[in-house]
Amino acid sequence: MEKHKWTRAEIDAYRKERGSGFYFNREDRNLFVPKAYSFGRTLNWANPISWVFLAALAAFLVWRLAFH
């Protein structure tokens, strides 16, 4: 199956079917997806860019705390 950006309805159906607290969908190209239970966005943990984003954020925080 080819990757594509999923719509809100597809994401909600996927979550209802899987019942997971984390959104991990390899078929979805979205980096940020709507949160399941509140306002805002969360990461699609199956997207490799989300791990790069998390590592960059952690590196920035370590740098900020260590040098300022």
Residue pairs with C-beta under 8 A, 6 or more apart in sequence:
1 27
3 26
3 27
3 28
3 29
4 27
4 28
4 29
5 28
5 29
5 30
6 14
6 25
6 27
6 28
6 29
6 30
6 33
8 34
10 28
11 23
11 25
11 28
11 30
11 33
11 34
14 25
14 28
15 23
15 36
21 36
22 45
23 33
23 36
23 42
23 43
23 44
23 45
24 44
24 45
24 46
25 44
25 46
26 46
28 44
28 46
28 47
29 47
30 44
30 47
31 43
31 44
31 47
31 49
31 50
31 53
32 41
32 42
32 43
32 44
33 41
33 42
33 43
33 44
34 40
34 41
34 42
35 41
35 42
36 42
43 50
43 53
43 54
44 50
45 51
